[in-house]
């Protein structure tokens, strides 16, 4: 098995180990939105927990 250089591939993709990842801010925004939603639900669960 021959190693593949890390910079081989399309300019908007990056290789990390055996995986190709897309570069861009779309996934960053999606991850931030999911994290914000989970944080909000956790805060609501703590505030509204039964006494």
PDBQT receptor file of N, H, CA, C and O in Angstrom, charges set to zero:
ATOM      1  N   UNK A   1       0.840  -1.174   0.000  1.00  0.00    +0.000 N 
ATOM      2  CA  UNK A   1       0.000   0.000   0.000  1.00  0.00    +0.000 C 
ATOM      3  C   UNK A   1       0.890   1.243   0.000  1.00  0.00    +0.000 C 
ATOM      4  O   UNK A   1       1.754   1.387   0.864  1.00  0.00    +0.000 OA
ATOM      5  N   UNK A   2       0.683   2.133  -0.957  1.00  0.00    +0.000 N 
ATOM      6  H   UNK A   2      -0.019   2.016  -1.659  1.00  0.00    +0.000 HD
ATOM      7  CA  UNK A   2       1.489   3.336  -1.074  1.00  0.00    +0.000 C 
ATOM      8  C   UNK A   2       0.846   4.481  -0.304  1.00  0.00    +0.000 C 
ATOM      9  O   UNK A   2      -0.370   4.658  -0.366  1.00  0.00    +0.000 OA
ATOM     10  N   UNK A   3       1.640   5.256   0.417  1.00  0.00    +0.000 N 
ATOM     11  H   UNK A   3       2.628   5.112   0.468  1.00  0.00    +0.000 HD
ATOM     12  CA  UNK A   3       1.060   6.409   1.134  1.00  0.00    +0.000 C 
ATOM     13  C   UNK A   3       0.599   7.479   0.148  1.00  0.00    +0.000 C 
ATOM     14  O   UNK A   3       1.193   7.664  -0.914  1.00  0.00    +0.000 OA
ATOM     15  N   UNK A   4      -0.467   8.176   0.521  1.00  0.00    +0.000 N 
ATOM     16  H   UNK A   4      -0.949   8.026   1.384  1.00  0.00    +0.000 HD
ATOM     17  CA  UNK A   4      -0.998   9.255  -0.302  1.00  0.00    +0.000 C 
ATOM     18  C   UNK A   4      -0.589  10.574   0.333  1.00  0.00    +0.000 C 
ATOM     19  O   UNK A   4      -0.824  10.779   1.524  1.00  0.00    +0.000 OA
ATOM     20  N   UNK A   5       0.021  11.473  -0.436  1.00  0.00    +0.000 N 
ATOM     21  H   UNK A   5       0.212  11.306  -1.403  1.00  0.00    +0.000 HD
ATOM     22  CA  UNK A   5       0.402  12.776   0.149  1.00  0.00    +0.000 C 
ATOM     23  C   UNK A   5      -0.816  13.517   0.688  1.00  0.00    +0.000 C 
ATOM     24  O   UNK A   5      -1.913  13.406   0.141  1.00  0.00    +0.000 OA
ATOM     25  N   UNK A   6      -0.614  14.272   1.767  1.00  0.00    +0.000 N 
ATOM     26  H   UNK A   6       0.278  14.361   2.211  1.00  0.00    +0.000 HD
ATOM     27  CA  UNK A   6      -1.738  14.937   2.418  1.00  0.00    +0.000 C 
ATOM     28  C   UNK A   6      -2.345  16.028   1.546  1.00  0.00    +0.000 C 
ATOM     29  O   UNK A   6      -3.513  16.371   1.725  1.00  0.00    +0.000 OA
ATOM     30  N   UNK A   7      -1.580  16.583   0.603  1.00  0.00    +0.000 N 
ATOM     31  H   UNK A   7      -0.630  16.304   0.458  1.00  0.00    +0.000 HD
ATOM     32  CA  UNK A   7      -2.104  17.689  -0.184  1.00  0.00    +0.000 C 
ATOM     33  C   UNK A   7      -2.597  17.252  -1.559  1.00  0.00    +0.000 C 
ATOM     34  O   UNK A   7      -2.822  18.103  -2.419  1.00  0.00    +0.000 OA
ATOM     35  N   UNK A   8      -2.771  15.963  -1.790  1.00  0.00    +0.000 N 
ATOM     36  H   UNK A   8      -2.588  15.271  -1.091  1.00  0.00    +0.000 HD
ATOM     37  CA  UNK A   8      -3.239  15.499  -3.084  1.00  0.00    +0.000 C 
ATOM     38  C   UNK A   8      -4.766  15.517  -3.100  1.00  0.00    +0.000 C 
ATOM     39  O   UNK A   8      -5.398  14.951  -2.208  1.00  0.00    +0.000 OA
ATOM     40  N   UNK A   9      -5.349  16.141  -4.076  1.00  0.00    +0.000 N 
ATOM     41  H   UNK A   9      -4.835  16.601  -4.800  1.00  0.00    +0.000 HD
ATOM     42  CA  UNK A   9      -6.800  16.195  -4.182  1.00  0.00    +0.000 C 
ATOM     43  C   UNK A   9      -7.263  17.589  -4.562  1.00  0.00    +0.000 C 
ATOM     44  O   UNK A   9      -6.461  18.471  -4.870  1.00  0.00    +0.000 OA
ATOM     45  N   UNK A  10      -8.573  17.764  -4.533  1.00  0.00    +0.000 N 
ATOM     46  H   UNK A  10      -9.225  17.048  -4.283  1.00  0.00    +0.000 HD
ATOM     47  CA  UNK A  10      -9.152  19.054  -4.892  1.00  0.00    +0.000 C 
ATOM     48  C   UNK A  10      -8.721  20.130  -3.900  1.00  0.00    +0.000 C 
ATOM     49  O   UNK A  10      -8.408  19.830  -2.748  1.00  0.00    +0.000 OA
ATOM     50  N   UNK A  11      -8.705  21.377  -4.350  1.00  0.00    +0.000 N 
ATOM     51  H   UNK A  11      -8.959  21.621  -5.286  1.00  0.00    +0.000 HD
ATOM     52  CA  UNK A  11      -8.213  22.463  -3.500  1.00  0.00    +0.000 C 
ATOM     53  C   UNK A  11      -9.136  22.759  -2.318  1.00  0.00    +0.000 C 
ATOM     54  O   UNK A  11      -8.684  23.286  -1.302  1.00  0.00    +0.000 OA
ATOM     55  N   UNK A  12     -10.435  22.424  -2.439  1.00  0.00    +0.000 N 
ATOM     56  H   UNK A  12     -10.803  21.996  -3.264  1.00  0.00    +0.000 HD
ATOM     57  CA  UNK A  12     -11.359  22.708  -1.339  1.00  0.00    +0.000 C 
ATOM     58  C   UNK A  12     -11.557  21.498  -0.434  1.00  0.00    +0.000 C 
ATOM     59  O   UNK A  12     -12.474  21.486   0.386  1.00  0.00    +0.000 OA
ATOM     60  N   UNK A  13     -10.719  20.490  -0.569  1.00  0.00    +0.000 N 
ATOM     61  H   UNK A  13      -9.973  20.500  -1.236  1.00  0.00    +0.000 HD
ATOM     62  CA  UNK A  13     -10.802  19.316   0.294  1.00  0.00    +0.000 C 
ATOM     63  C   UNK A  13      -9.450  19.076   0.936  1.00  0.00    +0.000 C 
ATOM     64  O   UNK A  13      -8.414  19.393   0.352  1.00  0.00    +0.000 OA
ATOM     65  N   UNK A  14      -9.458  18.527   2.117  1.00  0.00    +0.000 N 
ATOM     66  H   UNK A  14     -10.300  18.270   2.592  1.00  0.00    +0.000 HD
ATOM     67  CA  UNK A  14      -8.222  18.244   2.840  1.00  0.00    +0.000 C 
ATOM     68  C   UNK A  14      -8.260  16.800   3.318  1.00  0.00    +0.000 C 
ATOM     69  O   UNK A  14      -9.306  16.300   3.731  1.00  0.00    +0.000 OA
ATOM     70  N   UNK A  15      -7.135  16.149   3.258  1.00  0.00    +0.000 N 
ATOM     71  H   UNK A  15      -6.285  16.555   2.922  1.00  0.00    +0.000 HD
ATOM     72  CA  UNK A  15      -7.047  14.761   3.695  1.00  0.00    +0.000 C 
ATOM     73  C   UNK A  15      -6.498  14.726   5.113  1.00  0.00    +0.000 C 
ATOM     74  O   UNK A  15      -5.445  15.294   5.400  1.00  0.00    +0.000 OA
ATOM     75  N   UNK A  16      -7.228  14.051   5.997  1.00  0.00    +0.000 N 
ATOM     76  H   UNK A  16      -8.084  13.589   5.764  1.00  0.00    +0.000 HD
ATOM     77  CA  UNK A  16      -6.764  13.824   7.364  1.00  0.00    +0.000 C 
ATOM     78  C   UNK A  16      -6.841  12.323   7.589  1.00  0.00    +0.000 C 
ATOM     79  O   UNK A  16      -7.928  11.759   7.713  1.00  0.00    +0.000 OA
ATOM     80  N   UNK A  17      -5.695  11.689   7.641  1.00  0.00    +0.000 N 
ATOM     81  H   UNK A  17      -4.812  12.148   7.541  1.00  0.00    +0.000 HD
ATOM     82  CA  UNK A  17      -5.656  10.231   7.731  1.00  0.00    +0.000 C 
ATOM     83  C   UNK A  17      -6.296   9.634   6.505  1.00  0.00    +0.000 C 
ATOM     84  O   UNK A  17      -5.982  10.052   5.391  1.00  0.00    +0.000 OA
ATOM     85  N   UNK A  18      -7.181   8.671   6.666  1.00  0.00    +0.000 N 
ATOM     86  H   UNK A  18      -7.436   8.331   7.572  1.00  0.00    +0.000 HD
ATOM     87  CA  UNK A  18      -7.829   8.061   5.499  1.00  0.00    +0.000 C 
ATOM     88  C   UNK A  18      -9.055   8.834   5.017  1.00  0.00    +0.000 C 
ATOM     89  O   UNK A  18      -9.713   8.397   4.073  1.00  0.00    +0.000 OA
ATOM     90  N   UNK A  19      -9.378   9.962   5.633  1.00  0.00    +0.000 N 
ATOM     91  H   UNK A  19      -8.843  10.318   6.400  1.00  0.00    +0.000 HD
ATOM     92  CA  UNK A  19     -10.620  10.672   5.353  1.00  0.00    +0.000 C 
ATOM     93  C   UNK A  19     -10.371  11.956   4.580  1.00  0.00    +0.000 C 
ATOM     94  O   UNK A  19      -9.366  12.633   4.796  1.00  0.00    +0.000 OA
ATOM     95  N   UNK A  20     -11.285  12.289   3.683  1.00  0.00    +0.000 N 
ATOM     96  H   UNK A  20     -12.102  11.739   3.508  1.00  0.00    +0.000 HD
ATOM     97  CA  UNK A  20     -11.288  13.581   2.989  1.00  0.00    +0.000 C 
ATOM     98  C   UNK A  20     -12.352  14.435   3.643  1.00  0.00    +0.000 C 
ATOM     99  O   UNK A  20     -13.479  13.978   3.835  1.00  0.00    +0.000 OA
ATOM    100  N   UNK A  21     -12.018  15.657   3.986  1.00  0.00    +0.000 N 
ATOM    101  H   UNK A  21     -11.102  16.028   3.829  1.00  0.00    +0.000 HD
ATOM    102  CA  UNK A  21     -13.009  16.558   4.565  1.00  0.00    +0.000 C 
ATOM    103  C   UNK A  21     -13.144  17.774   3.674  1.00  0.00    +0.000 C 
ATOM    104  O   UNK A  21     -12.180  18.209   3.045  1.00  0.00    +0.000 OA
ATOM    105  N   UNK A  22     -14.336  18.313   3.626  1.00  0.00    +0.000 N 
ATOM    106  H   UNK A  22     -15.119  17.960   4.137  1.00  0.00    +0.000 HD
ATOM    107  CA  UNK A  22     -14.600  19.528   2.856  1.00  0.00    +0.000 C 
ATOM    108  C   UNK A  22     -14.230  20.727   3.711  1.00  0.00    +0.000 C 
ATOM    109  O   UNK A  22     -14.500  20.749   4.912  1.00  0.00    +0.000 OA
ATOM    110  N   UNK A  23     -13.622  21.709   3.101  1.00  0.00    +0.000 N 
ATOM    111  H   UNK A  23     -13.402  21.691   2.126  1.00  0.00    +0.000 HD
ATOM    112  CA  UNK A  23     -13.317  22.934   3.827  1.00  0.00    +0.000 C 
ATOM    113  C   UNK A  23     -14.400  23.958   3.525  1.00  0.00    +0.000 C 
ATOM    114  O   UNK A  23     -14.914  24.028   2.408  1.00  0.00    +0.000 OA
ATOM    115  N   UNK A  24     -14.731  24.730   4.507  1.00  0.00    +0.000 N 
ATOM    116  H   UNK A  24     -14.314  24.674   5.415  1.00  0.00    +0.000 HD
ATOM    117  CA  UNK A  24     -15.734  25.764   4.328  1.00  0.00    +0.000 C 
ATOM    118  C   UNK A  24     -16.384  26.089   5.652  1.00  0.00    +0.000 C 
ATOM    119  O   UNK A  24     -16.201  25.377   6.639  1.00  0.00    +0.000 OA
ATOM    120  N   UNK A  25     -17.148  27.171   5.667  1.00  0.00    +0.000 N 
ATOM    121  H   UNK A  25     -17.297  27.749   4.864  1.00  0.00    +0.000 HD
ATOM    122  CA  UNK A  25     -17.772  27.614   6.916  1.00  0.00    +0.000 C 
ATOM    123  C   UNK A  25     -19.156  27.020   7.138  1.00  0.00    +0.000 C 
ATOM    124  O   UNK A  25     -19.708  27.152   8.230  1.00  0.00    +0.000 OA
ATOM    125  N   UNK A  26     -19.724  26.375   6.137  1.00  0.00    +0.000 N 
ATOM    126  H   UNK A  26     -19.275  26.268   5.250  1.00  0.00    +0.000 HD
ATOM    127  CA  UNK A  26     -21.061  25.811   6.291  1.00  0.00    +0.000 C 
ATOM    128  C   UNK A  26     -21.142  24.809   7.434  1.00  0.00    +0.000 C 
ATOM    129  O   UNK A  26     -22.068  24.870   8.243  1.00  0.00    +0.000 OA
ATOM    130  N   UNK A  27     -20.192  23.891   7.511  1.00  0.00    +0.000 N 
ATOM    131  H   UNK A  27     -19.440  23.841   6.854  1.00  0.00    +0.000 HD
ATOM    132  CA  UNK A  27     -20.207  22.895   8.574  1.00  0.00    +0.000 C 
ATOM    133  C   UNK A  27     -19.900  23.522   9.928  1.00  0.00    +0.000 C 
ATOM    134  O   UNK A  27     -20.393  23.056  10.956  1.00  0.00    +0.000 OA
ATOM    135  N   UNK A  28     -19.102  24.560   9.934  1.00  0.00    +0.000 N 
ATOM    136  H   UNK A  28     -18.702  24.938   9.100  1.00  0.00    +0.000 HD
ATOM    137  CA  UNK A  28     -18.816  25.258  11.199  1.00  0.00    +0.000 C 
ATOM    138  C   UNK A  28     -20.094  25.892  11.738  1.00  0.00    +0.000 C 
ATOM    139  O   UNK A  28     -20.388  25.793  12.929  1.00  0.00    +0.000 OA
ATOM    140  N   UNK A  29     -20.853  26.545  10.855  1.00  0.00    +0.000 N 
ATOM    141  H   UNK A  29     -20.614  26.625   9.887  1.00  0.00    +0.000 HD
ATOM    142  CA  UNK A  29     -22.120  27.153  11.281  1.00  0.00    +0.000 C 
ATOM    143  C   UNK A  29     -23.123  26.095  11.719  1.00  0.00    +0.000 C 
ATOM    144  O   UNK A  29     -23.832  26.291  12.706  1.00  0.00    +0.000 OA
ATOM    145  N   UNK A  30     -23.192  24.989  11.011  1.00  0.00    +0.000 N 
ATOM    146  H   UNK A  30     -22.615  24.830  10.209  1.00  0.00    +0.000 HD
ATOM    147  CA  UNK A  30     -24.113  23.908  11.389  1.00  0.00    +0.000 C 
ATOM    148  C   UNK A  30     -23.739  23.337  12.754  1.00  0.00    +0.000 C 
ATOM    149  O   UNK A  30     -24.612  23.089  13.585  1.00  0.00    +0.000 OA
ATOM    150  N   UNK A  31     -22.449  23.130  12.984  1.00  0.00    +0.000 N 
ATOM    151  H   UNK A  31     -21.740  23.332  12.308  1.00  0.00    +0.000 HD
ATOM    152  CA  UNK A  31     -22.004  22.618  14.285  1.00  0.00    +0.000 C 
ATOM    153  C   UNK A  31     -22.288  23.594  15.406  1.00  0.00    +0.000 C 
ATOM    154  O   UNK A  31     -22.681  23.188  16.500  1.00  0.00    +0.000 OA
ATOM    155  N   UNK A  32     -22.094  24.879  15.146  1.00  0.00    +0.000 N 
ATOM    156  H   UNK A  32     -21.775  25.208  14.257  1.00  0.00    +0.000 HD
ATOM    157  CA  UNK A  32     -22.380  25.893  16.161  1.00  0.00    +0.000 C 
ATOM    158  C   UNK A  32     -23.873  25.941  16.473  1.00  0.00    +0.000 C 
ATOM    159  O   UNK A  32     -24.258  26.114  17.630  1.00  0.00    +0.000 OA
ATOM    160  N   UNK A  33     -24.712  25.790  15.454  1.00  0.00    +0.000 N 
ATOM    161  H   UNK A  33     -24.399  25.649  14.515  1.00  0.00    +0.000 HD
ATOM    162  CA  UNK A  33     -26.167  25.799  15.670  1.00  0.00    +0.000 C 
ATOM    163  C   UNK A  33     -26.601  24.588  16.492  1.00  0.00    +0.000 C 
ATOM    164  O   UNK A  33     -27.437  24.715  17.387  1.00  0.00    +0.000 OA
ATOM    165  N   UNK A  34     -26.045  23.432  16.200  1.00  0.00    +0.000 N 
ATOM    166  H   UNK A  34     -25.365  23.329  15.474  1.00  0.00    +0.000 HD
ATOM    167  CA  UNK A  34     -26.385  22.217  16.961  1.00  0.00    +0.000 C 
ATOM    168  C   UNK A  34     -25.915  22.367  18.407  1.00  0.00    +0.000 C 
ATOM    169  O   UNK A  34     -26.647  22.019  19.334  1.00  0.00    +0.000 OA
ATOM    170  N   UNK A  35     -24.710  22.878  18.605  1.00  0.00    +0.000 N 
ATOM    171  H   UNK A  35     -24.116  23.161  17.853  1.00  0.00    +0.000 HD
ATOM    172  CA  UNK A  35     -24.197  23.080  19.960  1.00  0.00    +0.000 C 
ATOM    173  C   UNK A  35     -25.054  24.072  20.732  1.00  0.00    +0.000 C 
ATOM    174  O   UNK A  35     -25.326  23.863  21.914  1.00  0.00    +0.000 OA
ATOM    175  N   UNK A  36     -25.487  25.153  20.078  1.00  0.00    +0.000 N 
ATOM    176  H   UNK A  36     -25.266  25.323  19.117  1.00  0.00    +0.000 HD
ATOM    177  CA  UNK A  36     -26.346  26.139  20.736  1.00  0.00    +0.000 C 
ATOM    178  C   UNK A  36     -27.689  25.524  21.112  1.00  0.00    +0.000 C 
ATOM    179  O   UNK A  36     -28.213  25.803  22.190  1.00  0.00    +0.000 OA
ATOM    180  N   UNK A  37     -28.253  24.693  20.238  1.00  0.00    +0.000 N 
ATOM    181  H   UNK A  37     -27.827  24.467  19.362  1.00  0.00    +0.000 HD
ATOM    182  CA  UNK A  37     -29.538  24.060  20.529  1.00  0.00    +0.000 C 
ATOM    183  C   UNK A  37     -29.423  23.101  21.709  1.00  0.00    +0.000 C 
ATOM    184  O   UNK A  37     -30.297  23.085  22.576  1.00  0.00    +0.000 OA
ATOM    185  N   UNK A  38     -28.369  22.311  21.753  1.00  0.00    +0.000 N 
ATOM    186  H   UNK A  38     -27.660  22.324  21.049  1.00  0.00    +0.000 HD
ATOM    187  CA  UNK A  38     -28.183  21.374  22.868  1.00  0.00    +0.000 C 
ATOM    188  C   UNK A  38     -27.969  22.138  24.171  1.00  0.00    +0.000 C 
ATOM    189  O   UNK A  38     -28.504  21.754  25.211  1.00  0.00    +0.000 OA
ATOM    190  N   UNK A  39     -27.195  23.210  24.118  1.00  0.00    +0.000 N 
ATOM    191  H   UNK A  39     -26.760  23.522  23.273  1.00  0.00    +0.000 HD
ATOM    192  CA  UNK A  39     -26.959  24.028  25.315  1.00  0.00    +0.000 C 
ATOM    193  C   UNK A  39     -28.259  24.645  25.816  1.00  0.00    +0.000 C 
ATOM    194  O   UNK A  39     -28.526  24.645  27.018  1.00  0.00    +0.000 OA
ATOM    195  N   UNK A  40     -29.063  25.168  24.905  1.00  0.00    +0.000 N 
ATOM    196  H   UNK A  40     -28.847  25.168  23.929  1.00  0.00    +0.000 HD
ATOM    197  CA  UNK A  40     -30.342  25.755  25.284  1.00  0.00    +0.000 C 
ATOM    198  C   UNK A  40     -31.262  24.709  25.908  1.00  0.00    +0.000 C 
ATOM    199  O   UNK A  40     -31.907  24.981  26.920  1.00  0.00    +0.000 OA
ATOM    200  N   UNK A  41     -31.328  23.520  25.318  1.00  0.00    +0.000 N 
ATOM    201  H   UNK A  41     -30.804  23.299  24.496  1.00  0.00    +0.000 HD
ATOM    202  CA  UNK A  41     -32.177  22.457  25.886  1.00  0.00    +0.000 C 
ATOM    203  C   UNK A  41     -31.677  22.034  27.266  1.00  0.00    +0.000 C 
ATOM    204  O   UNK A  41     -32.486  21.752  28.151  1.00  0.00    +0.000 OA
ATOM    205  N   UNK A  42     -30.380  21.987  27.462  1.00  0.00    +0.000 N 
ATOM    206  H   UNK A  42     -29.723  22.216  26.743  1.00  0.00    +0.000 HD
ATOM    207  CA  UNK A  42     -29.841  21.635  28.771  1.00  0.00    +0.000 C 
ATOM    208  C   UNK A  42     -30.210  22.688  29.814  1.00  0.00    +0.000 C 
ATOM    209  O   UNK A  42     -30.622  22.353  30.924  1.00  0.00    +0.000 OA
ATOM    210  N   UNK A  43     -30.060  23.951  29.452  1.00  0.00    +0.000 N 
ATOM    211  H   UNK A  43     -29.725  24.223  28.549  1.00  0.00    +0.000 HD
ATOM    212  CA  UNK A  43     -30.411  25.027  30.377  1.00  0.00    +0.000 C 
ATOM    213  C   UNK A  43     -31.893  24.963  30.723  1.00  0.00    +0.000 C 
ATOM    214  O   UNK A  43     -32.262  25.109  31.888  1.00  0.00    +0.000 OA
ATOM    215  N   UNK A  44     -32.742  24.746  29.728  1.00  0.00    +0.000 N 
ATOM    216  H   UNK A  44     -32.442  24.627  28.781  1.00  0.00    +0.000 HD
ATOM    217  CA  UNK A  44     -34.178  24.626  29.990  1.00  0.00    +0.000 C 
ATOM    218  C   UNK A  44     -34.482  23.437  30.899  1.00  0.00    +0.000 C 
ATOM    219  O   UNK A  44     -35.330  23.539  31.785  1.00  0.00    +0.000 OA
ATOM    220  N   UNK A  45     -33.812  22.333  30.693  1.00  0.00    +0.000 N 
ATOM    221  H   UNK A  45     -33.123  22.250  29.973  1.00  0.00    +0.000 HD
ATOM    222  CA  UNK A  45     -34.032  21.140  31.539  1.00  0.00    +0.000 C 
ATOM    223  C   UNK A  45     -33.632  21.413  32.973  1.00  0.00    +0.000 C 
ATOM    224  O   UNK A  45     -34.303  20.951  33.897  1.00  0.00    +0.000 OA
ATOM    225  N   UNK A  46     -32.547  22.159  33.183  1.00  0.00    +0.000 N 
ATOM    226  H   UNK A  46     -32.002  22.534  32.433  1.00  0.00    +0.000 HD
ATOM    227  CA  UNK A  46     -32.106  22.473  34.544  1.00  0.00    +0.000 C 
ATOM    228  C   UNK A  46     -33.060  23.452  35.213  1.00  0.00    +0.000 C 
ATOM    229  O   UNK A  46     -33.390  23.288  36.388  1.00  0.00    +0.000 OA
ATOM    230  N   UNK A  47     -33.509  24.470  34.477  1.00  0.00    +0.000 N 
ATOM    231  H   UNK A  47     -33.241  24.602  33.523  1.00  0.00    +0.000 HD
ATOM    232  CA  UNK A  47     -34.386  25.498  35.048  1.00  0.00    +0.000 C 
ATOM    233  C   UNK A  47     -35.775  24.929  35.338  1.00  0.00    +0.000 C 
ATOM    234  O   UNK A  47     -36.381  25.272  36.354  1.00  0.00    +0.000 OA
ATOM    235  N   UNK A  48     -36.273  24.085  34.479  1.00  0.00    +0.000 N 
ATOM    236  H   UNK A  48     -35.781  23.806  33.655  1.00  0.00    +0.000 HD
ATOM    237  CA  UNK A  48     -37.639  23.582  34.608  1.00  0.00    +0.000 C 
ATOM    238  C   UNK A  48     -37.735  22.215  35.264  1.00  0.00    +0.000 C 
ATOM    239  O   UNK A  48     -38.780  21.571  35.176  1.00  0.00    +0.000 OA
ATOM    240  N   UNK A  49     -36.674  21.754  35.919  1.00  0.00    +0.000 N 
ATOM    241  H   UNK A  49     -35.825  22.278  35.990  1.00  0.00    +0.000 HD
ATOM    242  CA  UNK A  49     -36.722  20.426  36.561  1.00  0.00    +0.000 C 
ATOM    243  C   UNK A  49     -37.675  20.453  37.746  1.00  0.00    +0.000 C 
ATOM    244  O   UNK A  49     -37.833  21.479  38.407  1.00  0.00    +0.000 OA
ATOM    245  N   UNK A  50     -38.303  19.323  38.006  1.00  0.00    +0.000 N 
ATOM    246  H   UNK A  50     -38.175  18.489  37.469  1.00  0.00    +0.000 HD
ATOM    247  CA  UNK A  50     -39.207  19.283  39.166  1.00  0.00    +0.000 C 
ATOM    248  C   UNK A  50     -38.444  19.399  40.484  1.00  0.00    +0.000 C 
ATOM    249  O   UNK A  50     -37.318  18.920  40.616  1.00  0.00    +0.000 OA
ATOM    250  N   UNK A  51     -39.083  20.042  41.445  1.00  0.00    +0.000 N 
ATOM    251  H   UNK A  51     -39.998  20.431  41.337  1.00  0.00    +0.000 HD
ATOM    252  CA  UNK A  51     -38.415  20.294  42.725  1.00  0.00    +0.000 C 
ATOM    253  C   UNK A  51     -38.353  19.104  43.606  1.00  0.00    +0.000 C 
ATOM    254  O   UNK A  51     -37.818  19.181  44.712  1.00  0.00    +0.000 OA
TER     255      UNK A  51
